[in-house]
Amino acid sequence: MRHLVAGFAVLAAVALAAGTGTAWNKYLRTPSPDPQPMPSHLIALESEAGQSLLADSRAIADYPSLTTNFVPQSRRAFCGVASALTTLNAAGATQTPLDQKALFADPDVKAHPLKVSFTGMSLRDFGELLRAHGANVTVVHASESNVREFRDIVRSNLAREGDYLLVNYQRSYLGQTPMGHISPIAAYHEGTDRLLVLDVAAHKYPPTWVELETMWEAMYAPLNPQTSTTRGFLVVHADGAGADAAATFAEAD
């Protein structure tokens, strides 16, 4: 039944795309540059203040590999796709670097690129996509954790190599355009308690320093309308390194 429903969704997406050029441009084409205003409480990495935070941060173990392998999203709802490519390639989870075609071509991948183009991915779906490519993934819904535990994981994860942290959040809580979103976290600044979000929607937003508690609210407060669960975060470790950091959480996929 699950495959049947997915098949109908894909057919519906095809029909919609074929029936209107507007839908094609909105969902299936690479987004055009559309820089958005930066809310005053956020700090762009490219700014003088943002560069100062990076220089002063001690939790930047993932920053070099993530920025080297960074891939911006190529479709409106491909934030999960871009985040997966960036993280899997940074972690060296596969023998050869992945591109978008290879990401979906693996027989273990259940997601269909056309369906994802129209509906995106839930936290659970995103975890399954990463696992299909050999990554060891811990999925944590915000409702099963708290901000103090999240901060502890952030500190330990960003201070060592070998594991990666990604967040699934509602943009509106950051003062950005309302939309569910997924992106990797590239650094943490202890003194200001800020995360560096390596935003894969690069056509709209630069890498941005976000207050940790604001990010927590963006994961915890809104329910994902597709799943009726809170959003949350994932810890990815291609070789099992760092698994202890999130081992206290049972997955609620």
C-alpha positions as CSV (number, residue, x, y, z in Angstrom):
1,M,0.0,0.0,0.0
2,R,2.9,2.3,0.8
3,H,4.4,1.9,-2.6
4,L,1.0,2.4,-4.2
5,V,0.5,5.7,-2.4
6,A,3.9,6.8,-3.4
7,G,3.2,5.9,-7.0
8,F,0.1,8.0,-7.0
9,A,2.0,10.9,-5.5
10,V,4.6,10.7,-8.2
11,L,1.9,10.5,-11.0
12,A,0.1,13.5,-9.5
13,A,3.4,15.4,-9.4
14,V,4.0,14.6,-13.1
15,A,0.5,15.7,-14.0
16,L,0.9,19.0,-12.1
17,A,4.3,19.7,-13.7
18,A,3.0,18.9,-17.1
19,G,-0.1,21.0,-16.7
20,T,1.4,24.3,-15.7
21,G,4.7,26.1,-16.4
22,T,4.3,27.9,-13.1
23,A,4.5,24.6,-11.1
24,W,7.5,23.5,-13.2
25,N,9.4,26.7,-12.4
26,K,8.5,26.6,-8.7
27,Y,9.3,23.0,-7.9
28,L,11.6,21.5,-10.6
29,R,14.0,24.2,-11.7
30,T,17.1,25.5,-9.9
31,P,16.0,28.5,-7.9
32,S,17.2,31.9,-9.1
33,P,19.2,34.1,-6.7
34,D,16.8,35.7,-4.3
35,P,18.7,37.2,-1.3
36,Q,16.4,37.7,1.7
37,P,16.7,40.3,4.4
38,M,18.7,39.2,7.4
39,P,16.8,39.5,10.7
40,S,18.6,41.7,13.2
41,H,19.2,38.9,15.7
42,L,20.9,36.7,13.1
43,I,24.5,37.2,12.0
44,A,25.7,36.3,8.5
45,L,29.0,34.5,8.4
46,E,30.2,36.8,5.6
47,S,29.8,39.9,7.9
48,E,32.7,41.2,10.0
49,A,30.9,40.0,13.2
50,G,30.3,36.6,11.6
51,Q,33.9,36.2,10.7
52,S,34.9,37.2,14.2
53,L,32.7,34.5,15.7
54,L,34.3,31.9,13.4
55,A,37.8,33.0,14.3
56,D,36.9,32.9,18.0
57,S,35.1,29.5,17.9
58,R,36.8,26.4,19.2
59,A,34.0,24.0,18.1
60,I,34.7,24.0,14.3
61,A,35.9,20.4,13.6
62,D,33.3,19.9,10.9
63,Y,33.6,23.3,9.3
64,P,36.5,22.5,6.8
65,S,35.0,19.2,5.4
66,L,31.4,20.6,5.2
67,T,32.4,23.8,3.4
68,T,34.7,21.9,1.0
69,N,31.9,19.5,0.1
70,F,29.0,22.0,0.3
71,V,26.2,21.6,-2.2
72,P,23.4,24.1,-2.5
73,Q,19.9,22.9,-3.1
74,S,19.0,22.6,-6.8
75,R,15.2,22.6,-6.3
76,R,12.8,24.4,-3.9
77,A,12.2,21.3,-1.7
78,F,15.7,19.7,-2.1
79,C,17.1,21.0,1.2
80,G,17.3,17.4,2.4
81,V,19.0,16.3,-0.8
82,A,21.6,19.0,-0.6
83,S,22.2,18.4,3.1
84,A,22.6,14.7,2.4
85,L,25.1,15.2,-0.4
86,T,27.1,17.7,1.6
87,T,27.2,15.5,4.7
88,L,27.8,12.1,3.1
89,N,30.6,13.5,1.0
90,A,32.2,15.3,4.0
91,A,32.0,12.1,6.0
92,G,33.4,10.0,3.2
93,A,30.5,7.6,3.7
94,T,30.8,6.2,0.2
95,Q,33.8,5.0,-1.8
96,T,33.2,7.7,-4.5
97,P,31.7,11.1,-4.0
98,L,28.0,11.3,-4.5
99,D,26.1,13.6,-6.9
100,Q,22.4,14.1,-7.1
101,K,21.9,11.3,-9.6
102,A,23.9,8.8,-7.6
103,L,22.1,9.7,-4.4
104,F,18.7,8.5,-5.8
105,A,20.1,5.7,-8.0
106,D,21.1,3.4,-5.1
107,P,18.6,0.5,-4.9
108,D,18.3,0.9,-1.1
109,V,16.9,4.5,-1.5
110,K,13.2,4.5,-1.2
111,A,12.7,8.2,-1.9
112,H,11.8,9.3,-5.4
113,P,13.3,12.6,-6.6
114,L,10.1,13.8,-8.2
115,K,8.1,13.2,-5.0
116,V,10.7,14.9,-2.9
117,S,10.6,17.8,-5.3
118,F,7.0,18.5,-4.4
119,T,6.8,17.3,-0.7
120,G,10.3,17.5,0.6
121,M,11.4,15.0,3.3
122,S,10.4,14.5,6.9
123,L,13.1,13.9,9.6
124,R,12.4,10.2,9.4
125,D,12.7,10.1,5.6
126,F,15.9,12.1,5.7
127,G,17.4,9.6,8.2
128,E,16.4,6.7,5.9
129,L,18.1,8.4,2.9
130,L,21.3,8.8,4.8
131,R,21.2,5.2,6.1
132,A,20.7,3.9,2.6
133,H,24.2,5.2,1.8
134,G,25.9,3.5,4.7
135,A,25.8,6.3,7.3
136,N,25.2,5.5,11.0
137,V,22.4,7.9,11.9
138,T,20.7,8.8,15.2
139,V,17.4,10.7,14.7
140,V,16.2,12.8,17.6
141,H,12.8,14.5,17.6
142,A,12.9,17.6,19.8
143,S,10.0,16.3,21.9
144,E,12.3,13.5,23.2
145,S,15.1,15.8,24.3
146,N,15.5,19.3,25.8
147,V,17.6,22.3,25.1
148,R,20.3,21.4,27.6
149,E,20.9,18.0,26.1
150,F,20.9,19.5,22.6
151,R,23.6,22.0,23.7
152,D,25.7,19.2,25.1
153,I,25.5,17.3,21.8
154,V,26.3,20.4,19.9
155,R,29.4,21.1,22.0
156,S,30.8,17.6,21.7
157,N,29.8,17.0,18.1
158,L,31.3,20.2,16.7
159,A,34.5,19.8,18.8
160,R,35.6,16.6,17.1
161,E,35.9,15.1,13.6
162,G,34.0,12.0,12.4
163,D,30.4,12.9,13.1
164,Y,28.0,15.6,11.8
165,L,25.0,17.4,13.1
166,L,22.0,18.4,11.0
167,V,18.8,20.3,12.0
168,N,15.3,20.1,10.8
169,Y,13.5,23.3,11.7
170,Q,10.7,25.8,10.9
171,R,12.3,29.0,9.4
172,S,9.6,31.3,10.7
173,Y,11.0,31.0,14.2
174,L,14.2,32.5,12.9
175,G,12.3,35.4,11.4
176,Q,12.8,34.0,7.9
177,T,10.3,33.0,5.2
178,P,8.0,30.3,6.7
179,M,9.0,26.9,5.5
180,G,10.3,23.6,7.0
181,H,14.0,23.3,6.3
182,I,17.1,21.0,6.8
183,S,20.7,22.1,6.9
184,P,24.0,21.0,8.5
185,I,25.6,22.8,11.5
186,A,29.2,23.8,10.8
187,A,30.4,25.4,14.0
188,Y,29.4,26.5,17.6
189,H,30.5,29.6,19.4
190,E,30.4,29.0,23.2
191,G,30.6,32.6,24.3
192,T,27.5,33.7,22.4
193,D,25.8,30.3,22.4
194,R,25.3,30.4,18.6
195,L,25.3,27.7,15.9
196,L,26.6,28.3,12.4
197,V,23.9,27.0,10.0
198,L,25.4,26.1,6.7
199,D,22.2,27.0,4.9
200,V,21.8,24.9,1.7
201,A,19.2,27.4,0.4
202,A,22.2,29.5,-0.7
203,H,20.1,31.3,-3.3
204,K,18.3,33.0,-0.3
205,Y,20.4,32.8,2.8
206,P,24.2,32.8,3.5
207,P,25.7,30.7,6.3
208,T,24.2,32.2,9.4
209,W,25.0,32.3,13.1
210,V,21.8,31.5,15.0
211,E,21.2,31.6,18.8
212,L,21.0,28.0,20.0
213,E,17.8,28.5,22.0
214,T,16.1,30.1,18.9
215,M,17.1,27.1,16.9
216,W,15.7,24.8,19.6
217,E,12.4,26.6,19.5
218,A,12.4,26.3,15.7
219,M,12.7,22.5,16.1
220,Y,10.5,22.0,19.1
221,A,7.6,24.4,18.9
222,P,6.1,23.7,15.5
223,L,4.7,20.3,14.5
224,N,5.6,19.0,11.0
225,P,2.2,18.9,9.3
226,Q,3.2,15.8,7.3
227,T,4.0,13.7,10.4
228,S,2.3,15.4,13.3
229,T,5.6,15.2,15.2
230,T,8.1,17.8,16.3
231,R,11.1,18.5,14.1
232,G,14.5,17.8,15.5
233,F,18.1,16.9,14.6
234,L,20.3,14.1,13.4
235,V,23.8,12.9,14.3
236,V,25.6,11.3,11.4
237,H,28.7,9.2,11.8
238,A,29.9,7.2,8.8
239,D,32.2,4.9,10.8
240,G,30.4,4.8,14.2
241,A,32.6,7.6,15.6
242,G,30.8,9.8,18.1
243,A,27.8,7.5,18.4
244,D,28.0,7.9,22.2
245,A,27.1,11.5,21.9
246,A,23.5,10.7,21.0
247,A,23.2,7.2,22.3
248,T,21.0,8.2,25.2
249,F,18.2,8.9,22.8
250,A,15.9,6.3,21.4
251,E,14.9,6.9,17.8
252,A,11.2,7.7,17.2
253,D,11.0,7.2,13.5
